[in-house]
Amino acid sequence: MGKDLYENFASARHVFDEANEVLGFNLKGLIFNGTQSQLIQTENTQPAILTTSVAILRILESEYGFNIESACTFALGHSLGEYTALVATKALSLHDAIKLVRLRGESMTKTVSQLKVKTAMSALIVRQENLAEIEESIKGINSSLPEGELVELANVNSSFQAVISGTSNAVDFASGVLQSNHLAARALDLPVSAPFHCKLMQPAADMMRASLKNIKFNTPTIDVITNVTATPIKSSTEIPQLLEKQVTATVQWQKSIKYCKERDINTFIVIGPARVLANLLRKEYPLDRIRPLTTVKDIQLHSEELKIKQLNTL
């Protein structure tokens, strides 16, 4: 992941080297050569993804003259990706972002280690007309669970995909109920290290609070649509609270993209080490221009377009 970026562009090397310096260990080596078991540990995954994503952004800026203020209308990022959006819009420095996402991962790992129950997340294949009913159904299921069990809506990723999170028994039970009631076509357990975006992560959010308050946030240079509200951030002063709340709140990704679409956005540049979000967008909006940039080959493929066309959102 990201090794081709490092080998081909000095601007990318600066980002990976800065991450190593900030963290005080060889994150670069872990990203390029780490084992799967090391990389899926969320305290490693989060700075690795952020660093690789910002490396791609810096290549676009330094090599191809990409300027987010003139090229884009909105910036947004899914969960951890919101930190990349804040770096891209100069609301947060890369140095501080690396420290925060490492802490975010460590806090989540510590929280999971202190839980006395097994946890899980499950992706649901749904129909758009069922999303509101699914949300209400999960609330009803949660209120009927035994003490110590919890299930909540973690992500609404598109009109056809949602994710639930919580204790294993509750997630399994909710998946079964939703399928029995024909609200979900099927469910797929996700190989994750924590029950992200549910109340079980509240201790992690609490641990983030003090550090977030001590970070300098600036007004984004373009509107950043936040996961929590699916609307643009109104002021730099609300960013710490939104990032804290994001740890336990539902990622309102489908509503965030809908916000863009309602304002005539039809071109998306998707930066990061994977194509999951680009694939979701292509399935949801097959007529839109979706430009996933994950590798040097991707960047070269779209290099001329990046130079001459305005891209509406990140």
Residue pairs with C-beta under 8 A, 6 or more apart in sequence:
1 31
1 32
1 39
1 48
1 52
1 273
2 12
2 16
2 31
2 32
2 51
2 52
2 55
2 273
3 31
3 32
4 295
4 296
4 297
5 12
5 52
5 55
5 56
5 59
5 295
5 296
6 12
6 13
6 16
6 28
6 32
6 55
8 296
9 55
9 58
9 59
9 62
9 63
9 296
10 62
11 55
11 58
11 59
11 61
11 62
11 63
12 55
12 56
12 58
12 59
14 58
15 51
15 54
15 55
15 58
15 94
16 27
16 28
16 31
16 51
16 55
17 28
18 94
18 95
18 98
19 27
19 28
19 47
19 51
19 98
20 26
20 27
20 28
22 95
22 98
22 99
23 47
23 98
23 99
23 102
27 44
27 47
27 48
27 51
28 51
30 38
30 39
30 44
30 48
31 39
31 48
31 51
31 52
34 44
38 44
39 45
39 48
40 191
40 193
41 105
41 109
41 193
42 105
42 108
42 109
42 193
42 194
43 102
43 105
43 106
43 108
43 109
44 105
45 105
45 193
46 80
46 101
46 102
46 104
46 105
47 98
47 101
47 102
47 105
48 273
49 80
49 81
49 272
49 273
50 80
50 83
50 84
50 87
50 97
50 98
50 101
51 98
52 272
52 273
53 81
53 84
53 271
53 272
53 273
54 84
54 87
54 88
54 94
54 97
56 271
56 272
56 293
56 294
56 299
57 66
57 84
57 87
57 88
57 271
59 299
60 66
60 271
60 293
60 299
60 306
61 67
63 299
64 299
64 303
64 306
64 307
65 307
66 306
68 75
68 88
68 89
68 221
68 222
68 314
69 221
69 222
70 310
71 310
71 311
72 222
72 269
72 310
72 311
72 312
72 313
72 314
73 222
73 223
73 260
73 263
73 265
73 312
73 313
74 222
74 223
74 224
74 225
74 232
74 259
74 260
74 263
74 265
74 312
74 313
74 314
75 85
75 88
75 89
75 220
75 222
75 223
75 224
75 225
75 313
75 314
76 82
76 85
76 224
76 225
76 226
76 227
76 256
76 260
76 313
76 314
77 83
77 84
77 85
77 86
77 227
77 314
78 155
78 157
78 227
78 251
78 253
78 277
79 155
79 196
79 197
79 227
79 246
79 251
80 101
80 104
81 272
81 277
82 224
82 226
82 227
82 243
82 246
83 92
83 97
83 100
83 101
83 243
84 97
84 271
84 272
85 224
85 314
86 92
86 97
86 217
86 220
86 224
86 239
87 93
87 94
87 97
88 271
88 314
89 220
89 221
89 222
89 224
90 218
90 220
90 221
91 217
91 218
91 219
91 220
91 221
91 224
91 233
91 236
91 239
92 100
92 215
92 217
92 218
92 239
93 216
96 215
96 216
99 211
100 208
100 211
100 212
100 215
100 243
103 207
103 208
103 211
104 204
104 208
104 247
107 203
107 204
107 205
107 207
107 208
107 247
108 193
108 194
108 196
108 201
108 204
108 247
109 193
109 194
110 203
110 204
110 207
111 194
111 200
111 201
111 203
111 204
111 207
112 119
112 193
112 194
112 195
114 203
115 200
116 148
117 148
117 149
117 167
117 168
117 169
118 167
118 168
118 169
119 165
119 166
119 167
119 168
119 171
119 194
119 195
119 200
120 165
120 166
120 167
120 168
120 171
120 172
120 189
120 190
120 195
121 154
121 163
121 164
121 165
121 171
121 189
121 190
121 192
121 195
121 196
122 163
122 164
122 171
122 172
122 175
122 187
122 188
122 189
122 190
123 161
123 162
123 163
123 187
123 188
123 190
124 134
124 161
124 162
124 163
124 164
124 175
124 178
124 184
124 185
124 186
124 187
125 160
125 161
125 184
125 185
125 186
125 187
125 188
126 134
126 159
126 160
126 161
126 162
126 183
126 184
126 185
127 159
127 160
127 185
128 159
128 160
130 183
130 184
131 156
131 159
131 162
131 254
133 183
134 153
134 162
134 178
134 183
134 184
135 153
137 177
137 178
137 181
137 183
138 151
138 152
138 153
138 164
138 174
138 178
141 151
141 170
141 173
141 174
141 177
142 150
142 151
142 152
142 166
142 170
142 174
145 151
145 170
145 173
148 167
149 166
149 167
149 169
149 170
150 166
150 167
150 170
150 198
150 199
150 200
151 164
151 165
151 166
151 167
151 170
151 171
151 173
151 174
151 198
152 164
152 165
152 166
152 197
152 198
152 199
152 250
153 162
153 163
153 164
153 165
153 250
154 163
154 164
154 165
154 195
154 196
154 197
154 198
154 250
154 251
155 162
155 163
155 197
155 250
155 251
155 253
156 162
156 250
156 251
156 252
156 253
156 254
156 255
157 163
157 251
157 253
157 254
157 280
158 253
158 254
158 257
158 280
158 283
158 284
159 254
159 284
160 283
160 284
161 280
162 184
163 190
163 197
164 171
164 174
164 175
165 171
165 195
165 196
165 197
165 198
165 200
166 174
166 195
166 198
166 200
167 195
167 200
175 184
175 187
178 184
178 187
179 185
179 186
179 187
194 201
195 201
197 246
197 247
197 248
197 249
197 250
197 251
198 248
199 248
201 247
201 248
202 247
202 248
204 247
205 244
205 245
205 247
205 248
208 243
208 244
208 247
209 240
209 244
212 240
212 241
212 243
212 244
213 240
215 240
217 236
217 237
217 239
217 240
218 236
219 235
219 236
220 233
220 236
223 232
223 233
224 232
224 233
225 231
225 232
225 233
225 256
225 259
225 260
226 232
226 233
226 242
226 246
226 256
227 242
227 246
227 249
227 251
227 252
227 253
227 256
228 242
228 245
228 246
228 249
228 252
229 242
229 252
230 252
230 255
230 256
230 258
230 259
231 259
233 239
233 242
257 281
257 284
260 268
260 312
260 313
261 285
265 312
265 313
266 285
266 287
266 288
266 289
266 312
267 288
267 289
267 291
267 309
267 310
267 311
267 312
267 313
268 278
268 281
268 288
268 289
268 290
268 291
268 311
268 312
268 313
268 314
269 291
269 293
269 306
269 311
269 313
269 314
270 277
270 278
270 281
270 290
270 291
270 292
270 293
270 314
271 293
271 314
272 293
272 294
273 294
274 294
275 292
275 294
277 292
278 290
278 291
278 292
281 288
281 290
282 288
282 290
291 302
291 305
291 311
292 298
293 299
293 302
299 306
